């Protein structure tokens, strides 16, 4: 059991570690040769081209201005200077709202800590319950525990104070949550209305397109939307256009009537290009190695680089010998050149296969519309009588699409998610065993039991303080290093189609894991190991009372974890040691051009799947221990304040966000804080029951009920702003855009937006101007391969009216049907 001295030693170690990290960062960040490591965002935005120092070579490498070393902490106030609106323009709404999570933590816990220390700490401390328990029941306790609820005697009237404080803390937390929900919802709507034109505003992802023996997926999608969205869906490009960027003519499509717009909507059929993407990635890797060896040879022209490879003549495949220890020696430059040529041929063959093989076309498509209003109607409504067919949702923005999962059949998603659900259950359960073992070993008793010969060393006061105050926290943190990667792999297997949804699902599972294993696991294993002797000697009736006393005692472990993870860990985040080393290694061995130097930068991103669950763990600890052990609250406040400054600096100068979701993650953030609040209330209720507070404990039952009702109220009031796009906003934005830029042609803008990245990079084919003119003036008939309905006419003249009436629509459809019947065509429904 950690004492005040142990906590002080741990605090000193972590503060010293954080100071060393910050000092190293302050020195490294002002060196010109590290400028691209600590300020990559400004380079990527094109606002910075070189370090601010110029002149002699030494000054371009090392900062010789000694005054800048004195002001080594000036980056902190600089990080706070940028206003929030400017921050949103600079880094996006996701980043700005992510920072508000830290601010919300400060808003919640600063008043709670002040009230808890002013009211609860004196109430808890002015008792001698633990002192008597140590003498009678042999229960371990420290001076910190005397500040907790464990020090209040059974059946005491003082428990009314804790109940009143629990209500006060709950009402204050709910008030802050409501204000933040309203604020973020308003920020999101304002951001969506103010942001510029983006492809995802006009595009819908359609999945589970039903098979048809007479038509391809491309033709089926085209016909379906021409009939069901005739005013907004205009044209459909042939799949071959965007599969290989060859000069293949696109099928002319039906233009619609009803809106004054020259922009053309389109549907992009989804293809399975995973193998092709793998080959392209492999070729890029070979190209990087070729560049490396070529640069090495340029520096030493007298010696050609050689290496040993294993040659397979039959399969025409070569592999590098293990660590270069065996194989045939070859000229490495010629070898990689030959490998790249072979891969280029394989890529072309695979490209042709994807183009010609119908099995590579998935029953899904990206369908774009002329207006945001049309896209919103399609994305937010049911398209078919069968609710499992023609499923539509908003398309992620192009950089947010996770292309590999687009090849997963929709019908297999349920099975995949069931498999992952079962796998996650067993992962969570079985992970508790090693965590409990590590926690047991990372203690005085565990080390003495496994290594008794170390007992003389462990008994040294300083060593003992280090083990009890520092080792458990660092052991747990090291044990959780690989967990986010495992959870992200599981999320990818489930089949989510965007990076943002992958991160949100991974964050949800990480949060559940932290609750079960880190919070409950640490409490239960801690209580079981520390109080085992007391359990054996006491009667069965006394065991629940002992647990009620023992659970608050685990606060010292969480204090050490907060200092390791939330103090020293955050300081290590700003140092960016790994990107620093990798950048300079790449700069030495690979960089030849400015483009290479830009690619060598690794700005990273916020990492919502790892960062947000970690923040939520601090919310959980703060809310649970606010009424139990208020001594923990200042450590959490320091974390939120320090992390806010550090991540604000990183967002402004370093992180390059991979996507922009418009703060779509906020309902998850709100829900997890509510979960933490309910857990804290139930934990206090259980603790009160062990304290024999029969008169006061029932008053806590209302708290979880009121909290859940509050959560449902907030979700009903504000969640729709994060899930749906208001048609009113869409129409207003469309109207303003038509007024500002009436001649804008949407077709070229959307043409390549949702092409698979492996098909990009070639020369774009020019559009046929005659076709565009024809779409504006003439009726176009869409051919079909259906045996029962040979062709599908559709109204195609673009009228000058902005919104035709229902009677006009019906009249136009009837005219189109009569026209097609005269020509011998049928109308496809």
ZAMARGU-4260 file (C-alpha; in steps of 0.2 Angstrom, whole numbers, plus 5000, padded with zeros to 4 digits):
<rodrens>
0) 5000/5000/5000 | 5008/5016/4994 | 5010/5030/5007 | 5011/5049/5006 | 5030/5047/5005
5) 5029/5034/4991 | 5017/5046/4981 | 5029/5060/4984 | 5043/5050/4977 | 5033/5044/4962
10) 5028/5063/4959 | 5046/5068/4960 | 5051/5055/4947 | 5037/5059/4935 | 5039/5078/4937
15) 5058/5076/4934 | 5055/5065/4919 | 5042/5077/4912 | 5054/5091/4915 | 5068/5082/4906
20) 5056/5078/4891 | 5051/5097/4890 | 5069/5103/4892 | 5074/5092/4878 | 5059/5097/4867
25) 5063/5115/4870 | 5081/5113/4864 | 5077/5102/4849 | 5062/5112/4843 | 5072/5128/4840
30) 5086/5119/4830 | 5084/5123/4812 | 5088/5105/4806 | 5073/5099/4817 | 5061/5112/4810
35) 5052/5099/4799 | 5050/5087/4814 | 5042/5100/4826 | 5033/5111/4813 | 5028/5099/4799
40) 5010/5106/4798 | 5016/5123/4792 | 5026/5114/4778 | 5012/5104/4772 | 5001/5119/4771
45) 5014/5128/4761 | 5016/5142/4774 | 5034/5137/4778 | 5048/5132/4766 | 5064/5132/4777
50) 5069/5136/4794 | 5069/5154/4800 | 5087/5155/4802 | 5098/5159/4787 | 5116/5164/4783
55) 5131/5153/4787 | 5130/5134/4787 | 5132/5133/4806 | 5117/5144/4809 | 5106/5134/4797
60) 5110/5119/4807 | 5111/5125/4825 | 5102/5139/4833 | 5116/5151/4840 | 5104/5163/4848
65) 5106/5160/4867 | 5091/5171/4872 | 5080/5158/4864 | 5087/5144/4876 | 5082/5155/4891
70) 5064/5156/4885 | 5063/5137/4883 | 5044/5137/4889 | 5038/5151/4878 | 5029/5138/4867
75) 5016/5136/4880 | 5009/5153/4880 | 5011/5153/4861 | 5000/5138/4860 | 4986/5147/4869
80) 4986/5162/4859 | 4977/5156/4843 | 4958/5159/4845 | 4946/5145/4843 | 4939/5151/4826
85) 4956/5153/4819 | 4961/5136/4826 | 4946/5128/4817 | 4951/5136/4800 | 4969/5130/4803
90) 4966/5113/4809 | 4948/5108/4807 | 4933/5106/4818 | 4938/5089/4824 | 4954/5095/4832
95) 4946/5110/4840 | 4932/5100/4847 | 4944/5086/4853 | 4953/5100/4863 | 4936/5104/4871
100) 4936/5087/4880 | 4951/5093/4890 | 4942/5110/4894 | 4927/5100/4899 | 4937/5090/4911
105) 4944/5106/4919 | 4926/5114/4919 | 4920/5098/4928 | 4934/5094/4940 | 4940/5111/4946
110) 4924/5116/4955 | 4921/5098/4961 | 4939/5097/4968 | 4937/5114/4977 | 4920/5108/4985
115) 4927/5091/4989 | 4942/5097/4998 | 4932/5111/5007 | 4918/5099/5013 | 4922/5080/5011
120) 4941/5080/5016 | 4937/5088/5034 | 4922/5076/5036 | 4933/5061/5032 | 4949/5066/5041
125) 4941/5069/5058 | 4938/5051/5061 | 4949/5036/5068 | 4940/5021/5059 | 4955/5016/5049
130) 4967/5017/5064 | 4956/5006/5074 | 4954/4994/5059 | 4973/4992/5058 | 4974/4987/5076
135) 4959/4975/5076 | 4956/4968/5058 | 4974/4970/5052 | 4968/4980/5037 | 4982/4989/5028
140) 4980/5008/5026 | 4990/5024/5023 | 4988/5042/5028 | 4980/5045/5011 | 4966/5033/5015
145) 4962/5044/5031 | 4956/5057/5019 | 4944/5045/5011 | 4927/5039/5015 | 4935/5023/5022
150) 4939/5033/5037 | 4920/5036/5041 | 4913/5024/5054 | 4898/5013/5051 | 4881/5020/5052
155) 4888/5037/5054 | 4876/5052/5050 | 4891/5060/5041 | 4887/5049/5026 | 4873/5062/5022
160) 4887/5074/5017 | 4893/5062/5004 | 4876/5059/4997 | 4873/5078/4996 | 4890/5080/4988
165) 4886/5066/4975 | 4870/5075/4970 | 4880/5092/4969 | 4893/5083/4958 | 4880/5075/4947
170) 4870/5091/4944 | 4886/5101/4940 | 4893/5087/4928 | 4876/5086/4919 | 4876/5105/4917
175) 4893/5106/4910 | 4889/5091/4898 | 4873/5100/4892 | 4881/5116/4889 | 4895/5107/4879
180) 4883/5097/4869 | 4874/5113/4864 | 4890/5122/4860 | 4898/5108/4850 | 4881/5105/4840
185) 4880/5123/4836 | 4899/5123/4831 | 4895/5108/4820 | 4881/5116/4811 | 4890/5132/4809
190) 4905/5123/4802 | 4895/5113/4790 | 4886/5129/4783 | 4902/5139/4782 | 4914/5126/4775
195) 4918/5126/4756 | 4912/5114/4743 | 4917/5096/4746 | 4914/5080/4736 | 4906/5071/4751
200) 4892/5084/4752 | 4885/5078/4735 | 4889/5060/4737 | 4880/5045/4744 | 4887/5027/4746
205) 4875/5014/4740 | 4877/4996/4746 | 4869/4979/4744 | 4864/4983/4726 | 4853/4968/4721
210) 4860/4957/4707 | 4852/4957/4690 | 4856/4943/4677 | 4853/4956/4663 | 4862/4971/4669
215) 4879/4975/4676 | 4880/4984/4693 | 4884/5000/4684 | 4869/4999/4673 | 4857/4994/4687
220) 4863/5008/4698 | 4860/5021/4684 | 4843/5015/4681 | 4837/5014/4699 | 4842/5032/4702
225) 4836/5039/4686 | 4819/5033/4690 | 4819/5036/4709 | 4829/5052/4710 | 4825/5060/4692
230) 4828/5078/4698 | 4845/5077/4706 | 4854/5061/4699 | 4860/5065/4681 | 4873/5054/4674
235) 4883/5038/4677 | 4900/5035/4670 | 4905/5018/4664 | 4916/5008/4676 | 4931/5007/4664
240) 4933/5026/4664 | 4940/5026/4681 | 4947/5009/4683 | 4962/5011/4671 | 4961/5029/4665
245) 4962/5022/4647 | 4954/5031/4633 | 4937/5022/4634 | 4922/5032/4629 | 4909/5034/4643
250) 4891/5029/4641 | 4880/5044/4639 | 4868/5046/4652 | 4851/5053/4655 | 4850/5071/4660
255) 4835/5076/4671 | 4823/5090/4673 | 4818/5101/4687 | 4834/5111/4693 | 4844/5125/4685
260) 4861/5117/4686 | 4874/5112/4674 | 4883/5101/4687 | 4882/5082/4683 | 4879/5069/4696
265) 4887/5052/4694 | 4888/5035/4701 | 4905/5027/4703 | 4904/5008/4705 | 4915/5000/4719
270) 4928/4988/4713 | 4939/4975/4723 | 4956/4982/4720 | 4965/4975/4736 | 4977/4964/4726
275) 4981/4979/4715 | 4984/4990/4729 | 4995/4977/4737 | 5006/4976/4721 | 5007/4995/4720
280) 5012/4996/4738 | 5025/4983/4735 | 5032/4993/4720 | 5033/5009/4730 | 5043/5000/4743
285) 5055/4993/4730 | 5057/5010/4722 | 5062/5017/4739 | 5075/5004/4741 | 5081/5008/4723
290) 5082/5026/4728 | 5092/5022/4743 | 5105/5011/4734 | 5106/5023/4720 | 5110/5037/4732
295) 5123/5026/4741 | 5131/5023/4724 | 5131/5041/4719 | 5140/5045/4735 | 5153/5031/4731
300) 5154/5028/4712 | 5169/5017/4714 | 5159/5002/4722 | 5142/4995/4716 | 5131/4990/4730
305) 5129/4971/4731 | 5118/4959/4741 | 5114/4941/4742 | 5097/4935/4735 | 5088/4918/4733
310) 5084/4916/4715 | 5069/4905/4709 | 5071/4903/4690 | 5055/4893/4688 | 5044/4906/4696
315) 5055/4921/4691 | 5054/4927/4709 | 5069/4932/4720 | 5069/4935/4738 | 5082/4943/4749
320) 5093/4930/4759 | 5090/4930/4778 | 5100/4945/4784 | 5110/4944/4768 | 5119/4929/4775
325) 5116/4917/4760 | 5111/4917/4742 | 5118/4923/4726 | 5127/4940/4725 | 5119/4952/4713
330) 5120/4970/4709 | 5107/4977/4720 | 5103/4992/4709 | 5100/4981/4693 | 5091/4968/4704
335) 5078/4981/4711 | 5076/4989/4693 | 5072/4972/4687 | 5060/4968/4701 | 5051/4985/4698
340) 5049/4981/4680 | 5041/4964/4684 | 5029/4972/4697 | 5024/4985/4684 | 5019/4971/4672
345) 5010/4962/4686 | 5001/4979/4690 | 4995/4981/4672 | 4989/4963/4671 | 4980/4965/4687
350) 4973/4981/4681 | 4966/4973/4666 | 4959/4959/4676 | 4949/4971/4687 | 4943/4980/4672
355) 4937/4964/4663 | 4932/4952/4678 | 4914/4955/4683 | 4918/4947/4700 | 4929/4962/4704
360) 4914/4974/4704 | 4906/4975/4721 | 4887/4978/4723 | 4890/4996/4729 | 4893/5013/4721
365) 4897/5031/4725 | 4882/5041/4718 | 4884/5059/4717 | 4870/5072/4715 | 4868/5090/4708
370) 4864/5097/4725 | 4867/5094/4743 | 4848/5094/4746 | 4846/5079/4734 | 4861/5070/4742
375) 4853/5073/4759 | 4836/5066/4754 | 4844/5050/4747 | 4856/5047/4761 | 4843/5049/4775
380) 4829/5039/4767 | 4824/5021/4764 | 4826/5018/4745 | 4817/5001/4743 | 4802/4991/4750
385) 4815/4979/4756 | 4825/4988/4769 | 4840/4977/4766 | 4842/4982/4748 | 4848/4998/4741
390) 4855/5004/4757 | 4861/5022/4757 | 4872/5032/4769 | 4883/5048/4768 | 4899/5044/4759
395) 4914/5048/4769 | 4925/5062/4762 | 4938/5054/4750 | 4953/5055/4761 | 4942/5046/4775
400) 4938/5031/4764 | 4946/5015/4770 | 4946/5007/4753 | 4951/4989/4757 | 4934/4986/4766
405) 4924/4992/4751 | 4927/4974/4744 | 4919/4966/4759 | 4901/4959/4754 | 4888/4968/4764
410) 4879/4952/4769 | 4895/4946/4778 | 4896/4961/4789 | 4885/4954/4802 | 4894/4937/4803
415) 4911/4947/4805 | 4904/4958/4819 | 4898/4943/4828 | 4915/4935/4827 | 4924/4950/4833
420) 4911/4953/4847 | 4915/4935/4853 | 4934/4938/4851 | 4933/4954/4860 | 4924/4946/4875
425) 4937/4933/4877 | 4951/4945/4874 | 4944/4956/4888 | 4941/4942/4900 | 4958/4933/4897
430) 4968/4949/4898 | 4963/4951/4916 | 4974/4937/4921 | 4990/4944/4915 | 4985/4961/4921
435) 4982/4954/4938 | 4998/4945/4938 | 5008/4960/4933 | 5000/4970/4947 | 5004/4957/4959
440) 5022/4956/4954 | 5024/4975/4953 | 5022/4976/4972 | 5033/4973/4987 | 5024/4957/4992
445) 5025/4950/4974 | 5043/4954/4972 | 5048/4947/4989 | 5038/4931/4985 | 5045/4928/4968
450) 5063/4934/4972 | 5066/4933/4990 | 5085/4936/4988 | 5080/4954/4983 | 5072/4957/5000
455) 5087/4967/5008 | 5087/4978/4993 | 5068/4981/4992 | 5068/4985/5011 | 5079/5001/5007
460) 5067/5015/5010 | 5070/5024/4993 | 5069/5008/4983 | 5053/5003/4992 | 5045/5020/4988
465) 5050/5019/4970 | 5042/5001/4969 | 5026/5006/4977 | 5024/5023/4970 | 5031/5021/4952
470) 5032/5003/4947 | 5014/4998/4946 | 5009/5012/4935 | 5023/5010/4923 | 5020/4991/4922
475) 5002/4993/4918 | 5006/5006/4904 | 5019/4995/4896 | 5006/4981/4896 | 4994/4991/4887
480) 5005/4997/4873 | 5000/4984/4859 | 4981/4984/4864 | 4976/4999/4852 | 4984/4990/4837
485) 4975/4974/4841 | 4958/4983/4843 | 4961/4992/4827 | 4964/4976/4817 | 4948/4969/4824
490) 4938/4985/4819 | 4945/4983/4801 | 4940/4965/4801 | 4922/4971/4805 | 4921/4980/4788
495) 4919/4998/4793 | 4921/5009/4777 | 4930/5025/4784 | 4945/5029/4795 | 4934/5039/4806
500) 4922/5025/4809 | 4936/5013/4812 | 4944/5024/4825 | 4927/5027/4834 | 4923/5008/4835
505) 4941/5005/4841 | 4939/5019/4854 | 4923/5011/4860 | 4931/4994/4863 | 4947/5002/4871
510) 4936/5011/4883 | 4926/4996/4888 | 4942/4987/4890 | 4949/5000/4901 | 4934/5000/4912
515) 4934/4981/4914 | 4952/4977/4915 | 4961/4993/4921 | 4947/5000/4933 | 4937/4985/4939
520) 4952/4973/4937 | 4964/4984/4947 | 4951/4987/4961 | 4946/4968/4962 | 4963/4961/4961
525) 4970/4974/4972 | 4957/4971/4985 | 4959/4952/4983 | 4978/4952/4985 | 4979/4965/4998
530) 4965/4959/5010 | 4967/4940/5007 | 4973/4937/5025 | 4959/4947/5032 | 4946/4937/5021
535) 4953/4921/5028 | 4952/4926/5046 | 4935/4935/5046 | 4918/4928/5045 | 4908/4928/5030
540) 4897/4942/5036 | 4912/4953/5038 | 4919/4951/5021 | 4908/4963/5012 | 4912/4976/5025
545) 4931/4973/5022 | 4928/4975/5003 | 4919/4991/5006 | 4934/4998/5016 | 4947/4990/5003
550) 4940/4997/4987 | 4944/5016/4991 | 4961/5011/4996 | 4966/5007/4978 | 4966/5026/4974
555) 4984/5026/4978 | 4988/5015/4963 | 4977/5026/4951 | 4987/5041/4957 | 5003/5033/4952
560) 4996/5028/4935 | 4989/5046/4932 | 5007/5053/4936 | 5015/5040/4924 | 5003/5041/4910
565) 4996/5058/4912 | 5011/5068/4917 | 5027/5060/4910 | 5017/5052/4896 | 5010/5068/4889
570) 5027/5076/4891 | 5034/5062/4880 | 5021/5065/4867 | 5027/5083/4864 | 5045/5077/4862
575) 5041/5065/4847 | 5057/5055/4849 | 5052/5042/4837 | 5047/5054/4822 | 5063/5063/4826
580) 5074/5048/4824 | 5065/5041/4809 | 5065/5058/4800 | 5084/5060/4802 | 5087/5042/4796
585) 5077/5045/4781 | 5085/5062/4778 | 5102/5053/4778 | 5099/5038/4768 | 5083/5041/4757
590) 5081/5060/4754 | 5086/5066/4737 | 5073/5079/4733 | 5062/5091/4742 | 5048/5079/4738
595) 5057/5065/4747 | 5061/5077/4762 | 5042/5081/4763 | 5038/5062/4763 | 5050/5059/4776
600) 5040/5070/4788 | 5029/5060/4800 | 5017/5073/4807 | 5005/5060/4814 | 4987/5064/4819
605) 4977/5065/4835 | 4974/5046/4836 | 4956/5047/4842 | 4956/5028/4845 | 4969/5029/4858
610) 4968/5047/4865 | 4950/5049/4868 | 4947/5032/4878 | 4962/5037/4889 | 4954/5054/4893
615) 4938/5045/4897 | 4947/5034/4910 | 4952/5050/4919 | 4934/5056/4919 | 4929/5039/4926
620) 4943/5040/4940 | 4939/5058/4944 | 4920/5055/4946 | 4922/5039/4955 | 4934/5045/4968
625) 4927/5063/4970 | 4916/5057/4984 | 4927/5043/4989 | 4945/5049/4989 | 4946/5068/4985
630) 4965/5067/4986 | 4965/5060/4969 | 4957/5075/4960 | 4972/5088/4960 | 4982/5075/4950
635) 4968/5073/4937 | 4966/5092/4936 | 4985/5094/4932 | 4983/5081/4918 | 4969/5090/4910
640) 4978/5107/4910 | 4994/5100/4905 | 4987/5089/4891 | 4977/5104/4884 | 4992/5114/4882
645) 5002/5100/4874 | 4989/5094/4862 | 4985/5112/4857 | 5003/5115/4852 | 5003/5098/4843
650) 4987/5102/4833 | 4994/5119/4828 | 5011/5114/4823 | 5012/5096/4821 | 4997/5085/4818
655) 4990/5083/4800 | 4972/5076/4803 | 4968/5062/4791 | 4950/5066/4789 | 4937/5079/4795
660) 4921/5072/4802 | 4913/5088/4808 | 4915/5082/4827 | 4904/5067/4823 | 4912/5059/4838
665) 4904/5070/4851 | 4889/5059/4855 | 4901/5045/4860 | 4911/5057/4871 | 4895/5063/4880
670) 4889/5045/4882 | 4906/5039/4890 | 4906/5053/4902 | 4888/5048/4907 | 4893/5030/4909
675) 4907/5036/4920 | 4895/5046/4930 | 4883/5031/4932 | 4897/5019/4937 | 4902/5032/4951
680) 4885/5033/4957 | 4883/5014/4958 | 4900/5012/4966 | 4895/5024/4980 | 4879/5016/4982
685) 4888/4999/4984 | 4900/5007/4996 | 4886/5014/5007 | 4878/4997/5008 | 4894/4990/5016
690) 4894/5005/5028 | 4877/5000/5035 | 4870/5017/5030 | 4852/5010/5028 | 4843/5027/5031
695) 4854/5037/5018 | 4859/5025/5005 | 4842/5023/4997 | 4842/5042/4992 | 4856/5037/4980
700) 4845/5026/4969 | 4837/5041/4961 | 4854/5047/4954 | 4857/5034/4941 | 4839/5035/4935
705) 4840/5054/4934 | 4857/5053/4925 | 4850/5041/4912 | 4835/5051/4909 | 4846/5066/4906
710) 4857/5057/4894 | 4841/5052/4884 | 4836/5070/4884 | 4852/5076/4877 | 4853/5063/4864
715) 4835/5067/4858 | 4838/5085/4858 | 4856/5086/4850 | 4861/5069/4843 | 4852/5072/4826
720) 4864/5086/4823 | 4878/5074/4822 | 4869/5060/4812 | 4858/5069/4800 | 4861/5084/4789
725) 4846/5097/4790 | 4837/5099/4773 | 4835/5117/4777 | 4854/5120/4778 | 4857/5110/4762
730) 4844/5120/4753 | 4851/5137/4759 | 4869/5132/4755 | 4864/5126/4737 | 4854/5142/4734
735) 4869/5153/4740 | 4881/5143/4729 | 4870/5145/4714 | 4869/5163/4717 | 4887/5166/4719
740) 4893/5154/4706 | 4879/5150/4694 | 4890/5143/4680 | 4900/5131/4690 | 4901/5114/4682
745) 4900/5100/4696 | 4905/5086/4684 | 4924/5089/4683 | 4924/5093/4701 | 4917/5076/4706
750) 4924/5066/4692 | 4939/5059/4701 | 4934/5061/4719 | 4930/5043/4723 | 4942/5034/4712
755) 4952/5021/4721 | 4969/5028/4725 | 4978/5014/4714 | 4969/5021/4699 | 4975/5039/4701
760) 4990/5046/4694 | 4987/5044/4676 | 4982/5057/4663 | 4964/5061/4665 | 4954/5059/4650
765) 4946/5075/4644 | 4927/5076/4644 | 4917/5077/4628 | 4911/5094/4626 | 4898/5089/4613
770) 4891/5077/4626 | 4889/5090/4639 | 4880/5102/4627 | 4869/5087/4622 | 4864/5084/4640
775) 4859/5102/4642 | 4847/5102/4627 | 4842/5085/4621 | 4833/5070/4627 | 4845/5055/4630
780) 4839/5037/4630 | 4848/5025/4641 | 4850/5007/4633 | 4847/4992/4644 | 4850/4974/4642
785) 4834/4968/4650 | 4824/4956/4640 | 4807/4962/4646 | 4811/4981/4645 | 4823/4984/4631
790) 4826/5003/4634 | 4823/5015/4648 | 4817/5032/4644 | 4819/5046/4657 | 4815/5064/4657
795) 4831/5073/4653 | 4828/5091/4648 | 4835/5103/4661 | 4822/5115/4665 | 4824/5133/4672
800) 4813/5129/4687 | 4821/5127/4703 | 4808/5115/4711 | 4795/5108/4700 | 4778/5104/4707
805) 4771/5086/4709 | 4759/5088/4695 | 4773/5094/4683 | 4783/5079/4688 | 4769/5067/4684
810) 4765/5075/4668 | 4783/5074/4662 | 4784/5056/4667 | 4768/5052/4657 | 4775/5062/4642
815) 4791/5052/4643 | 4782/5036/4644 | 4771/5040/4628 | 4787/5045/4619 | 4796/5029/4623
820) 4781/5019/4618 | 4781/5027/4601 | 4799/5023/4599 | 4796/5005/4605 | 4804/5007/4622
825) 4797/5002/4639 | 4798/5012/4655 | 4809/5004/4669 | 4801/5004/4686
</rodrens>
